[in-house]
Amino acid sequence: MIEIEETRDLVDPVVIAAFEGWNDAADAASGTVDHLMDVWHARVVAEIDPEDFYDYQVNRPVTGTDENGFRAITWPTTQVAVCSPPDLDRDIILVRGIEPNMRWKQFVSEILECVDDLGGQLVVTLGALLADAPHTRPIPVSGTATEPDLVDRLKLDSPSYEGPTGIVGVIQEACVQSDIPAVSYWAAVPHYVAAPPCPKATLAIINKLEDLLQCSIPLGDLPEDSRAWERGVNDLAEEDEDVSDYVRSLEEARDTADLPEASGDAIAREFERYLKRRTDDS
């Protein structure tokens, strides 16, 4: 059982969760939660006991120096934090951890019990996968929701994936069994630049969270980091003719597939986001 530090009653909280590992190509999903923890000044209120869930030969503890200058060991674990974003009339619960190596059912049960104790009303899981996506185009983000009203409002799909899954998929299914509304967003990271970080994918996930929460999320250095990342990949691609040809083929395939998106709702959503940011920044 996870022990939760004393905290005030949260207001209609949304849970946003991401885990390093199989679900987290280029650290795009965990990087999103890291960003939210930073810009929303989240406070860690709970930490899962790693002894039951992690193989330390796979996820090794890290030795270093703490903020007071003393030597310390940081153990692999999963943390739960809370925050109150200024642009929202509800609180946020952030779950940031590492995919467990064992006892997944118990792990998920403890996470959802903690969420329930904190009053979580909606669970949003984040993931990232490697895909045939060109780095020069917007990073695709697919989404699913377990409740018909969320499917309709957010223009998502109902879960239909069949095959091997990670802890994110197990948590979403556990939410279904527990009658907890759940949403899952997955960014498609270009497979030929899989090394972390991928700020462009993190930024794409944040845009989806803005749509869900109906608020602007401070972006900090993410836009410039995304542009720098893309310029860096451009430079690498230009040095290899085969890679350049491959990227062009991906661009052509993506542009053909995206032609219906070049008008209507897609443009309207981007324009609304642009206007909202201008209002929030003024």
Phi, psi and chi 1 to 4 in degrees:
 res  aa     phi    psi   chi1   chi2   chi3   chi4
   1 MET       -  135.2  179.5  177.3  178.0      -
   2 ILE   -83.4  128.2  -57.3  176.0      -      -
   3 GLU   -87.4  128.2  -66.5 -173.4    7.6      -
   4 ILE  -105.1  130.7  -55.7  172.9      -      -
   5 GLU   -64.4  152.8  -68.5 -177.0   10.6      -
   6 GLU   -60.7  130.7 -174.6  174.3  -12.8      -
   7 THR  -146.9  159.0 -174.7      -      -      -
   8 ARG   -69.4  165.3   64.1  172.0  176.7   78.6
   9 ASP   -65.0  129.4  -69.5  -22.0      -      -
  10 LEU   -84.8  151.5  -58.1 -179.6      -      -
  11 VAL   -97.0  110.6  178.6      -      -      -
  12 ASP    41.4   53.4 -164.5   22.5      -      -
  13 PRO   -72.0  143.7   25.3  -33.1      -      -
  14 VAL  -101.7  134.4  173.0      -      -      -
  15 VAL   -95.9  130.3 -178.9      -      -      -
  16 ILE  -122.9  120.7  -58.0  174.7      -      -
  17 ALA  -129.6  142.3      -      -      -      -
  18 ALA  -148.8  150.4      -      -      -      -
  19 PHE  -135.7  134.5  -60.4   86.1      -      -
  20 GLU   -63.8  153.2  -63.7  176.7   21.8      -
  21 GLY   119.8 -142.8      -      -      -      -
  22 TRP   -56.6  -31.6 -168.8   85.3      -      -
  23 ASN   -86.7    4.3  -43.6  -90.4      -      -
  24 ASP  -134.8   60.5 -167.3   24.3      -      -
  25 ALA   -56.6  131.6      -      -      -      -
  26 ALA    56.6   21.8      -      -      -      -
  27 ASP    59.4   23.6  -64.2  -10.5      -      -
  28 ALA   -68.1  -38.0      -      -      -      -
  29 ALA   -76.5  -51.0      -      -      -      -
  30 SER   -63.2  -32.6   59.8      -      -      -
  31 GLY   -63.5  -31.5      -      -      -      -
  32 THR   -64.9  -46.9  -60.6      -      -      -
  33 VAL   -66.3  -38.3  174.6      -      -      -
  34 ASP   -57.7  -43.3  -72.0  -20.2      -      -
  35 HIS   -63.7  -43.9  179.7   82.5      -      -
  36 LEU   -64.6  -39.1  -62.7  178.5      -      -
  37 MET   -60.1  -38.5  -77.4 -169.4  163.2      -
  38 ASP   -72.1  -54.7 -177.5   37.9      -      -
  39 VAL   -73.2  -23.4  -60.2      -      -      -
  40 TRP  -101.8    5.9  -76.8  -19.1      -      -
  41 HIS    52.1   53.4  -51.7  -67.5      -      -
  42 ALA   -70.6  149.5      -      -      -      -
  43 ARG  -114.6  124.5  178.7  173.9   67.3   91.1
  44 VAL   -71.0  126.5  175.2      -      -      -
  45 VAL  -118.5   -8.3  -63.1      -      -      -
  46 ALA  -158.4  152.7      -      -      -      -
  47 GLU  -145.9  129.2 -172.0  172.8  -83.2      -
  48 ILE   -75.4  144.1 -158.6  163.7      -      -
  49 ASP   -71.2  117.0 -175.1  -13.0      -      -
  50 PRO   -72.9  -16.6   28.1  -34.7      -      -
  51 GLU   -57.0  -35.9  -72.8  -68.0  -40.1      -
  52 ASP   -85.7  -11.2  -69.1  -26.4      -      -
  53 PHE  -125.8  -15.4  -54.6  109.8      -      -
  54 TYR  -120.9  138.5  -64.8  104.2      -      -
  55 ASP   -91.1  111.5 -180.0  -14.9      -      -
  56 TYR   -70.7  -11.4  -63.2  142.3      -      -
  57 GLN   -83.2  -15.3  -69.1 -178.6  -37.9      -
  58 VAL   -97.6  -49.9  177.0      -      -      -
  59 ASN  -111.6   89.1  -67.1  -63.8      -      -
  60 ARG   -75.8  144.9  -70.8 -172.8  176.8  -87.3
  61 PRO   -65.2  157.7   23.0  -32.0      -      -
  62 VAL  -117.2  131.5  176.7      -      -      -
  63 THR   -99.9  145.0 -175.9      -      -      -
  64 GLY  -173.0 -157.6      -      -      -      -
  65 THR  -117.5  131.6  -55.6      -      -      -
  66 ASP   -81.3 -177.8   65.2   18.8      -      -
  67 GLU   -65.8  -17.1   58.9 -173.8   13.5      -
  68 ASN   -96.6    3.4  -62.6  -45.3      -      -
  69 GLY    88.2    7.0      -      -      -      -
  70 PHE   -95.7  148.8  -63.6  104.7      -      -
  71 ARG   -67.1  139.3  -60.9  -67.9  -67.5  172.6
  72 ALA  -153.5  155.8      -      -      -      -
  73 ILE  -111.2  130.1  -68.9  179.4      -      -
  74 THR  -102.3  120.2  -59.0      -      -      -
  75 TRP   -92.0  145.6  -63.3   89.7      -      -
  76 PRO   -64.4  132.4   24.4  -33.7      -      -
  77 THR  -160.7 -174.6 -171.0      -      -      -
  78 THR  -126.5  130.6  -68.2      -      -      -
  79 GLN  -112.6  151.6  -65.7 -178.9  -35.0      -
  80 VAL  -119.8  128.4  179.2      -      -      -
  81 ALA  -128.5  158.2      -      -      -      -
  82 VAL  -127.2  151.9  -61.7      -      -      -
  83 CYS  -157.3  163.8   53.0      -      -      -
  84 SER  -127.4   85.6  -58.7      -      -      -
  85 PRO   -57.1  135.9  -24.0   34.9      -      -
  86 PRO   -65.1  -25.4   20.4  -31.9      -      -
  87 ASP   -91.3    4.7  -66.6  -23.1      -      -
  88 LEU  -117.7  149.0  -85.8  178.8      -      -
  89 ASP   -99.0   21.0   56.4    1.9      -      -
  90 ARG  -142.3  161.4   62.2 -165.6  -52.7  177.7
  91 ASP   -93.2  167.0  -67.6  -46.0      -      -
  92 ILE  -125.5  136.5  -60.4  -68.0      -      -
  93 ILE  -109.3  124.2  -59.9  168.1      -      -
  94 LEU  -109.1  129.0  -63.5  171.9      -      -
  95 VAL  -114.9  120.2  179.9      -      -      -
  96 ARG  -133.1  118.6  165.6   64.5  162.1   88.8
  97 GLY  -158.3 -159.0      -      -      -      -
  98 ILE  -122.3  135.9  -56.4  169.0      -      -
  99 GLU   -55.1  127.4 -175.7  175.9   70.0      -
 100 PRO   -68.4  155.9   25.1  -33.7      -      -
 101 ASN   -91.3  -15.7  -54.9  112.4      -      -
 102 MET  -158.3  164.8   58.4 -166.1  104.4      -
 103 ARG    53.7   53.0  -59.9 -175.7 -178.5   88.9
 104 TRP   -63.3  -39.7  -78.0   26.1      -      -
 105 LYS   -62.1  -44.3  -67.9 -179.7  179.9  179.2
 106 GLN   -65.5  -40.5 -179.8 -175.8  -17.6      -
 107 PHE   -58.3  -51.1  179.1   88.6      -      -
 108 VAL   -64.0  -39.6  171.0      -      -      -
 109 SER   -60.3  -42.2  176.5      -      -      -
 110 GLU   -69.0  -39.0  -68.6 -165.6   16.7      -
 111 ILE   -63.1  -47.2  -69.1  -66.4      -      -
 112 LEU   -70.0  -31.6  -68.9 -172.7      -      -
 113 GLU   -64.6  -40.7 -177.0  177.6  -11.0      -
 114 CYS   -64.2  -43.4  179.4      -      -      -
 115 VAL   -59.4  -43.8  164.7      -      -      -
 116 ASP   -63.9  -41.7 -176.6   62.8      -      -
 117 ASP   -61.4  -32.2  -71.0  -16.6      -      -
 118 LEU   -87.5   -4.0  -70.3  169.2      -      -
 119 GLY    86.7   21.6      -      -      -      -
 120 GLY   -56.7  132.6      -      -      -      -
 121 GLN  -104.7  -22.1  -60.1  -63.3  -56.6      -
 122 LEU  -151.1  134.0  169.6   67.5      -      -
 123 VAL  -108.7  124.3  173.4      -      -      -
 124 VAL  -115.3  114.0 -177.2      -      -      -
 125 THR  -101.1  144.4   52.9      -      -      -
 126 LEU  -117.8  142.7  -52.3  179.0      -      -
 127 GLY  -147.1  169.8      -      -      -      -
 128 ALA  -149.0  140.3      -      -      -      -
 129 LEU  -132.1  160.3   49.6   81.2      -      -
 130 LEU   -86.0  135.4  -60.9  178.9      -      -
 131 ALA  -147.8  166.9      -      -      -      -
 132 ASP   -80.6   70.2  -66.0  -29.2      -      -
 133 ALA  -120.5  133.6      -      -      -      -
 134 PRO   -76.4  138.2   28.0  -33.0      -      -
 135 HIS   -70.1  -15.7   70.7  -80.6      -      -
 136 THR   -84.9   -5.4   53.9      -      -      -
 137 ARG  -113.1  163.9  -60.6  -65.2 -174.1  -94.3
 138 PRO   -54.7  139.1  -26.4   35.1      -      -
 139 ILE   -70.0  122.7  -63.6  -70.0      -      -
 140 PRO   -68.1  140.6  -13.8   27.6      -      -
 141 VAL  -129.7  116.5  178.3      -      -      -
 142 SER   -95.4  157.0   59.5      -      -      -
 143 GLY  -146.8  149.6      -      -      -      -
 144 THR  -131.9  157.6   61.1      -      -      -
 145 ALA  -142.3  149.2      -      -      -      -
 146 THR   -92.1  -13.0   60.6      -      -      -
 147 GLU  -111.9  135.4  -59.9  -71.7  -31.5      -
 148 PRO   -56.7  -37.3  -26.1   35.3      -      -
 149 ASP   -67.5  -34.6   60.4  -35.9      -      -
 150 LEU   -70.4  -38.4  -69.9  171.1      -      -
 151 VAL   -58.3  -45.2  169.4      -      -      -
 152 ASP   -70.5  -47.1  -67.2  -20.6      -      -
 153 ARG   -67.2  -40.3  178.7  169.7   70.6   84.5
 154 LEU   -97.2    0.3  -60.1  171.6      -      -
 155 LYS    55.9   51.3  -63.8  179.0  173.5   57.8
 156 LEU  -109.5 -179.6  -58.7  178.0      -      -
 157 ASP  -108.0  160.3  -63.2  -42.5      -      -
 158 SER   -78.8  149.3  -63.3      -      -      -
 159 PRO   -58.3  130.5  -23.3   34.0      -      -
 160 SER  -139.7   -1.4   60.6      -      -      -
 161 TYR   -62.5  139.3  168.7   76.7      -      -
 162 GLU  -129.0  127.6  -63.7 -178.8   -2.7      -
 163 GLY   145.9 -171.3      -      -      -      -
 164 PRO   -57.7  143.7  -21.9   32.9      -      -
 165 THR  -134.2  165.8 -169.2      -      -      -
 166 GLY  -111.2 -169.3      -      -      -      -
 167 ILE   -64.1  -28.8 -162.5   64.3      -      -
 168 VAL   -62.8  -44.7  166.1      -      -      -
 169 GLY   -65.6  -36.8      -      -      -      -
 170 VAL   -66.7  -40.4  175.4      -      -      -
 171 ILE   -64.8  -42.5  -72.3  175.4      -      -
 172 GLN   -62.0  -42.3 -172.0  178.1   47.7      -
 173 GLU   -65.9  -37.5  178.0   60.0   25.2      -
 174 ALA   -64.8  -34.9      -      -      -      -
 175 CYS   -63.9  -40.5  -73.2      -      -      -
 176 VAL   -59.7  -46.5  171.7      -      -      -
 177 GLN   -65.9  -26.1  -61.4  -58.2  -40.2      -
 178 SER   -98.9    7.1  -58.9      -      -      -
 179 ASP    58.8   38.4  -67.8  -36.0      -      -
 180 ILE  -104.3  120.9  -57.0  172.1      -      -
 181 PRO   -57.2  138.0  -21.2   32.6      -      -
 182 ALA  -141.0  143.4      -      -      -      -
 183 VAL  -127.4  144.8  170.9      -      -      -
 184 SER  -133.5  130.6 -171.2      -      -      -
 185 TYR  -116.2  135.7  -73.3  119.3      -      -
 186 TRP  -129.3  124.5  -75.8   75.5      -      -
 187 ALA   -91.1  142.4      -      -      -      -
 188 ALA   -99.7  103.8      -      -      -      -
 189 VAL   -87.4  132.6  176.0      -      -      -
 190 PRO   -54.5  123.9  -26.2   35.3      -      -
 191 HIS   -68.5  -21.5   69.7   87.4      -      -
 192 TYR   -84.4   -2.4   54.2   91.3      -      -
 193 VAL  -134.0   62.4  -81.0      -      -      -
 194 ALA   -81.7  -13.5      -      -      -      -
 195 ALA   -67.9  136.7      -      -      -      -
 196 PRO   -74.9  158.0   26.3  -32.3      -      -
 197 PRO   -88.4  171.4   34.0  -36.2      -      -
 198 CYS  -130.6   81.9 -176.2      -      -      -
 199 PRO   -60.8  -27.6   20.6  -32.0      -      -
 200 LYS   -65.8  -37.2 -170.0  170.4 -177.4  176.6
 201 ALA   -71.0  -40.4      -      -      -      -
 202 THR   -60.2  -42.7  -67.6      -      -      -
 203 LEU   -62.9  -38.3 -173.4   58.7      -      -
 204 ALA   -64.8  -40.1      -      -      -      -
 205 ILE   -65.3  -41.0  -64.7  173.6      -      -
 206 ILE   -61.5  -38.2  -73.5  176.3      -      -
 207 ASN   -59.6  -38.7  -74.2  -20.2      -      -
 208 LYS   -67.3  -38.9  -68.9  -63.5 -175.9 -179.7
 209 LEU   -65.1  -34.7  -68.5  176.0      -      -
 210 GLU   -61.6  -42.4  -71.5 -178.2  -39.4      -
 211 ASP   -62.5  -41.9  -67.6  -19.8      -      -
 212 LEU   -67.6  -46.9 -177.7  146.3      -      -
 213 LEU   -83.6  -13.9  -62.3  172.6      -      -
 214 GLN    57.6   51.0  -61.9 -178.3  -37.9      -
 215 CYS  -152.3  166.0   75.8      -      -      -
 216 SER   -92.9  136.4  -68.8      -      -      -
 217 ILE  -106.9  126.8  -63.3  173.2      -      -
 218 PRO   -54.8  131.8  -23.3   33.3      -      -
 219 LEU   -97.9  -19.4  -60.8 -179.3      -      -
 220 GLY    57.4 -129.9      -      -      -      -
 221 ASP   -88.3    1.6  -65.4  -29.9      -      -
 222 LEU   -57.6  -44.8  -90.1  178.5      -      -
 223 PRO   -59.3  -45.5  -26.5   36.8      -      -
 224 GLU   -68.9  -39.0  178.9   52.8   38.1      -
 225 ASP   -61.3  -37.8  -70.6  -15.0      -      -
 226 SER   -65.7  -43.2  -61.7      -      -      -
 227 ARG   -64.5  -41.5  -70.4 -172.0  -71.1  -91.9
 228 ALA   -64.3  -40.7      -      -      -      -
 229 TRP   -59.5  -45.1  175.9   84.7      -      -
 230 GLU   -66.4  -40.5 -173.8  168.5  -24.9      -
 231 ARG   -62.2  -40.7  -71.1 -166.7  -61.2  -92.3
 232 GLY   -62.6  -42.3      -      -      -      -
 233 VAL   -67.7  -36.9 -179.9      -      -      -
 234 ASN   -58.0  -45.3  -75.3  -20.7      -      -
 235 ASP   -62.1  -42.1  -68.0  -18.3      -      -
 236 LEU   -65.5  -40.5  -68.8  174.0      -      -
 237 ALA   -66.1  -37.2      -      -      -      -
 238 GLU   -66.3  -21.1  -70.7  173.1    0.9      -
 239 GLU   -81.3  -11.0  -64.1  174.2    1.0      -
 240 ASP  -132.3  112.0 -171.1  -44.1      -      -
 241 GLU   -62.1  -37.2 -174.9  175.4  -10.6      -
 242 ASP   -64.1  -41.8  -69.8  -22.2      -      -
 243 VAL   -65.2  -41.6  174.0      -      -      -
 244 SER   -60.4  -44.1  -64.8      -      -      -
 245 ASP   -63.8  -39.4  -69.4  -17.1      -      -
 246 TYR   -65.6  -42.4  178.6   63.0      -      -
 247 VAL   -62.7  -41.8  171.1      -      -      -
 248 ARG   -61.7  -38.1  -81.0 -166.8  -68.1  -88.5
 249 SER   -66.4  -38.1   69.8      -      -      -
 250 LEU   -65.7  -40.1  -68.6  178.5      -      -
 251 GLU   -61.8  -44.0  -69.8  171.7  -20.9      -
 252 GLU   -63.6  -43.1  -68.8  170.9    0.8      -
 253 ALA   -64.5  -41.7      -      -      -      -
 254 ARG   -67.3  -43.9  174.7   69.1 -176.7  -84.7
 255 ASP   -63.7  -38.3  -67.9  -15.5      -      -
 256 THR   -65.5  -42.7  -60.0      -      -      -
 257 ALA   -67.9  -30.2      -      -      -      -
 258 ASP   -91.3    0.8  -77.7   -6.1      -      -
 259 LEU   -53.4  -42.6  -78.8  175.8      -      -
 260 PRO   -64.2  -20.3  -22.1   34.2      -      -
 261 GLU   -85.1   -2.5  -69.5  -69.3  -40.0      -
 262 ALA   -78.2    4.8      -      -      -      -
 263 SER  -148.8  176.6   59.9      -      -      -
 264 GLY    71.6 -133.0      -      -      -      -
 265 ASP   -60.0  -38.0  -69.5  -16.1      -      -
 266 ALA   -62.6  -47.3      -      -      -      -
 267 ILE   -65.8  -40.7  -67.9  176.9      -      -
 268 ALA   -60.7  -42.5      -      -      -      -
 269 ARG   -64.1  -42.9  -73.6 -164.6  -61.2  -88.2
 270 GLU   -65.7  -38.6  -69.8  -56.4  -44.5      -
 271 PHE   -68.0  -39.9 -172.6   58.9      -      -
 272 GLU   -63.0  -40.8  -71.8  173.2    1.4      -
 273 ARG   -63.7  -41.4 -178.4  178.5  -72.2  118.6
 274 TYR   -61.9  -46.1  167.8   75.2      -      -
 275 LEU   -65.0  -39.8  -68.7  177.9      -      -
 276 LYS   -64.0  -40.1 -175.7  169.1  180.0   56.6
 277 ARG   -64.9  -39.7  -73.5 -155.4 -179.8  -78.9
 278 ARG   -62.2  -39.7  -75.6 -179.0   59.9   91.1
 279 THR   -67.4  -44.0  -58.8      -      -      -
 280 ASP   -67.5  -31.9  -67.8  -19.6      -      -
 281 ASP   -85.3  -13.1  -67.0  -19.4      -      -
 282 SER   -83.0      -   61.1      -      -      -
